[in-house]
Amino acid sequence: MPLNILLTYIVGSFLGWEINKITKSPQHLKGLVMGLCAAGNLGSLPFVLVPAICREKGSPFGAPESCHKYAMAYVSLSMAIGAIYLWSIVYNTVRVSSTMINEVINVNNANFDEETSKALQEQIDCEFDSECSSATDHANESSLPCAKNDKQGKVLILDTIKKQLYSFFRSSNLKAIIAPSTTAAIVGFIIGLVPPVQKLLIGANAPLHVIQDSALLLGEAAVPIIMLTVGGNLLKGLRGPGVQLSLVLGIIAVRSVVLPLIGVLVIKGAIHLGFVHADPLYQFVLLLHYALPPAINIGTITQLFGSGQSECAVILLWTYSVSSVTLTLWSTFFMWLVA
């Protein structure tokens, strides 16, 4: 499942890149388009859709009780993995696009007077002279015998590595990447994978099972709240500005037509090669990853950078309006395919 979700992000990002080339989208929307094509709504919609299918009569997934149990497990795992990918891949994609356009705006809006320009030029010349003098000193030192030994070389290498790591962590903004949903997913993986912690928290006889009960209670209440949040975000699209029609149609085509078709080929090929076990419900969830509309949290990411919020709201409105029909059709086709 992690590989399948990662594949949807890779294929969706490539298709979004192609849409940017075809439609010649503005610079500040390039990262947004790639993110909308890559990240599907792996949270609220599967939580509502898959368990509801399990409760229907004549469901191809077996008894309703066992189907609901496994459905919640598959959907929860999808949401956890999707949150990690969203805040690591899509976040940085939108960040790079927004940062580039903001730098261009700042440069164009920078009007320096003569005194400021002279001061900047003097500072640059001073730094250049100091660098040249330091370089000359280093050259003279290197000409002396035994001026640099192995210990000094190791110290320089360590200092370089430290500077590179510091610049990486500073530019990647890990505080924003490690969002609450990502932190919750990591904690959930630790609880599920570490047997002592699992025995302590999970199960009716666990000493701290009250924590599990509280989490279940909050989780059940969170599903309708998330759906209300989705509706509120889509409502912003009604008051948003106009967006290039070809851009909206391209994203709808990718999320509603192209990706589901690619998903059918990928999953059927994986089943044929023996990479996916013969569980109809599991196969259905894997196929569903390709047919979902874009993730709502992309709108939150655009708000963090102050670029493309209105356009994102409009695109989400139209993609979710179309997906109300296409998601039903694809779900019906997927159930027939795995039955």
N, C-alpha and C positions, 0 to 999 in steps of 0.2 A: 504493500500500500504506500509506504513512503516514496518508493521509486515511481509508482504510477502518478502520484500527485506532483512529484518533481518533473515528470515528463510532460504533464499538462502545462506547467509553468514554462518549460523550455520551448515547447511547440507554440504555445500562446504568445510568448515573447517574440519569437521569430515571425509569426504572422502579424503581430502588432508592428514590428519593424517594417514589414512589407507594406502595411497600410500607411505608415508614415511616408514611405517613399512614393506610393501611388497618389495619395491625396495631398502631399506636400503640406502636412500639418504644421502649425506654428511651433517654434522651438520650445516654448514653455509647455506644450501639450504632448510632446513626443514621449516622454517618460510616462505620462498618464495613460496614453493610448496603449503602450506596451503593457502597463500594469493591468488595465481593464481587460485586455485580451488574455493575460496570463493567469490572473487570480480569480477563481470562482468562489461563490458563496458556499463554503464548506461548513458553515455553522448553523444558522437558523433554518434554512430551507430543508436540508437533509434531516434535521431533528424533527421537523413536522411531517415531512413527506414519507420517509421510510417506515417509521412506526405506524403511520396511518395505513399504509399498504398492508402491513402485517395483520392489522385488525380486520381487514376486509375478508368477506367470505369468498372462497375459491382462490385465495392467494397462492401463487406457485411456490411459496417459501415455507410451507409446512404449518405446523401447529402455531396458533397465534402467540402462546406464551413463550415458547422457545424462540420464535421468530423475533418477537419484541426484545427479548434479552440480547440476542446476538446483534440485532439492528442497532440498539443503543450503544453496544460496544464498538461496532464498526464506525458508526457516525461520530462517536466521541473521539476515536482515534483519528479520524479524518479531520475533525475540527482542530485537534491539538497540533497535528503535523502542518495543516494549512496555516495556522497562526504563526508558526515558526518561519515558514517559507514567506508568508506575506510581509512580516516585519523585517526580514533579512534581505529578500530579493526585490520585492516591489518597492519597499521603502527607499532603498538605495537607488533604484532606477529613477524614481520620481525626484529624489534628492539631487542627483547629478543633473537632470534636466532643468530643475528649478534654479539650482546654483549657477549654472551657466548663463541663464537669461538674466538673473539678478546681477551678476558681475558685469554683463554688458551694459545694463541700465545704469549701474553705478559709475562706470567709466564714462558713459555718454553724458551723465549729469554732473560730472566733476568739472567745475569751472574755477581754475586757479588764477589768482592775481599774480602780478609780476614778483612781488616779494615772496610769496609762497613758492613760486616756481624756482626762484633763485635759491631759497633755503633748501628746497628738495635737491636741487642740482649740487649745491655745496655738500650736502650730506652724502649723496651718491659718490661724489668725487673723493670725499674723505674716506668713505668705506672702501672705495676702490684702491686708494693709496695705501691704506692700512693692510688690505689683503695682499697688495703687491709687495709691501715691505716684509710682511710675514712670510710670503712665499720665498722672497730672497733669503731671509734668515734660515728657512727650512732647507733651501738649496745649499747654503753655506754649511749648515750642520751636516747635511748628507755627504758633503765632500770630505768631512773629517772621518778618520777611521774609527769604527766601532761607535758611531754616533747613535745608531738605532740598533738595539738588540731585540731579541725575540720577545722579551717581556713587554717592551714598549709597543711592539707590533700587536700583541694580544690585547693590550689595553685599548689601543686605537680601534681594533675590530669590535671589542665589546661596547665601546662608546658609540660606534656607528650603529650597531644592532639596537642599542637602547633608544637612540634617536629615531630610528626607523619605526620601532614598535610604538614609541610615543606619538609620532606623527600619524600612524595608522589608527590608533585608538582615538586620537583627537578628531580625526577627519570622519571616522565612521559613526561617531555619536552613539555609543553603545547604550547610553541611558534611554534613548528613544527606541532603539531596536529591541531591547529587552522590555517589551510592553507587559502589562499585567496578564494578558492572555498567554504570552510566551512563557512568562514565569510560572503560571498555573500549569501549562503543559509540561514543563520540565519537572515540577513537583509531582505531577500525576505519574509521569514515567518512573520517577524514583520510587514512589510508593508501590507501583505495580511490578517493578523489576527486582526490588530488594526484598527477599522473603521475610526477614525479621520485621521490617516495617509493614509489610503487607499483612502479616499475622497480627500485628498490633492494632491495625486500623480497619481492616476489611473482614467482614463476616459478622454473623449475629453473636458469636461467642468471643469476639475480639475485645480486649480490655478497653480500648478507646473507640468502640464502634459508634459512640454518640457523635464523633466528628464526621463519620461517613453519613449518618442520618441527617445531620445538619447540612452537609454539602449537597445531598440529594434533594432536600427541601428547597434550598436556594436555587439549585439547578432547574428544578421543575418550574419554579416561579420566573426564572430568567428567560425561558423560551418565549412566552407571550410578550414579555417586556422587549425582547430583541425584535420581535415582529412589529411592535409599535414603533420602535426606533427606525426600522426599515421604512415604514410608512411615512414617518416624519422626514427622513432624508429624501425620499422620493417626492414629497410635497414641495421641496425647495426647487425641484426641476421645473415646476409649473411657472415659477416666477424668474427663472434663469434667462440669460441672454441667448440669442441665437447661436447655434453651433453649425459648422460646416456639415451639410447634409451627407456628403460622401463619407465623411468621417464616422458619423453615427451609423450609417448603413454598413460600413465596413466592419465595425465592431460587432454589430448585430449578426452579420453573416459569419464572423469567426466564432462567436460564442454559441450561436444557435444552429449552425449548419456544418461548418468545416470541422471544428473540434469534435463534435459528436461522431462524425463519420470516421475521423482519424482514430477516435477512441474505440470504435467497433473493430477496426482493423487491428489495433494494438492488442486489445484484450482477447480477441479470437485467436490471434497469433500466439499470445502467451499461453492460452489454454491448450492449443495444439502442441506446443513445445513442452508442456508440463510444468510451466512456471506458476500457474494459478490452479489451486485445488478445486475440485468439482463441488462447490457450494453455490447454489443459484443466488442466494442472498448476497454473498460476498462478491460474486461477479457483477451483480446488479449495482452494488455500491461503487465498484470500480468504474463501471460504465457511466454512472451518474456524475462522476467527477468531471467528465468532459462536457456535460450538457447544462451545467448550472450557469446562471447569470453572474456578472462580476460581483466581487466582494464589496460589501457596503463600507468596510473599513478603509477602502481606498479614498473615500471622501474625507475621512479623518486625516489621512496622510497629506492630502493636498492642503488641508487647513493648517497643518503644522508648518508648511513652507510658504503659505500665502500665495499660491499660484495654481490656477485652474480649478478653484472650488466651484464656481458657477457652472463652468462647462462640464465638470464631473457630475453635478447634480442633474443636468439636462440629459446627459448620456445614460446615467443610471435609470432615469425615469423611462426612457424609451426602451432600453434593453429589458427592464423588468416587465414592462407592458407587453412586449413581444414574447418574453419567456413564459408568461402565463399560459400561452397557447403551445409554444414549442416544447416546453418542459413536459407538459402533459402528453404530447405525442411521442416524444422520445422515451418517456418512462413506460408508456404502453408498449412501444417497440422493444425496449430492453427486457421487459418482463416476458414477452413472447420469445425473445432470443435465448434467454437463459432457462426457460421452462423445459 
